Amino acid sequence: MLELQGLTRRFGAATAVEAVDLRVPEGQMLGIIGRSGAGKSTLLRMINRLTEPSAGRILHRGRDVTALRGAPLRRWRTDCAMIFQQFNLVPRLDVLTNVLVGRLNHLPAWRSLSGAWPEADRAIALAALEQLDIGNLAGQRAGSLSGGQQQRVAIARALVQEPSIILADEPVASLDPRNAKLVMDALAEINRRYGIPVLVNIHSLDLARTYCERLVGLAAGRLVFDGPPEALTEEAARRLYGLEAAEAVGAEPPRIPVAA
């Protein structure tokens, strides 16, 4: 169980996230929705401790994550894998090496410095790429891939961290509809196969309602919606999107089949 208690982040006089209380059970696929600037990315970055909370607590399985420092904090960032909109790969390195970076915190310091990857870790990385249907790209430079392929490499890198939670910050924002579906399929499959909670910031309400069993909505840093996709009525969306509500909600989208 992940629990946020009064989680707040201020930047000077501006408040990006204000007193968010949230409980995320094991195995849930949670969509975080809202307008740009609503505080969605800041919320995820606080959970991973890339951004320090100004107030409140983060608890994971009863442990106070906000109190972690040094090596325990580094382990938490491994345990709480981040997937970013811009992939954060090293373009000049091959795909396999980019994925192996996710294994660094599982290696002794001398191995991580030398780049001497154990065969077991290489096998784990290759298996992750195969699971995402991109094993054939292992030897290619990451910078030569399409955006959708790069994002699946980033998901493979997160998966080999062996995380307890995956945080995905607008993972499909820069992708075309076909590649967006492939990336969301991959996240949903990981969620189902391994029972890893996935928290995903997502701009498309159609994708959010299709893939996520629960949605939470932020407006001006406050949590103003929490419920199943079918509860996201036009009235609820108006609190999130203002005058854009009718367009944002639209008609109920067909559910996209996700490979078992």
Secondary structure, DSSP 8 states (H G I E B T S, - for coil): -EEEEEEEEEETTEEEEEEEEEEE-TT-EEEEE--TTSSHHHHHHHHTTSS--SEEEEEETTEEGGG--HHHHHHHHHHEEEE-TT----TTSBHHHHHHGGGGGGS-HHHHHHT---HHHHHHHHHHHHHTT-GGGTTSBGGGS-HHHHHHHHHHHHHHT--SEEEEESTTTTS-HHHHHHHHHHHHHHHHHH---EEEE-S-HHHHHHH-SEEEEEETTEEEEEE-GGG--HHHHHHHHGGGHHHHH-S---------
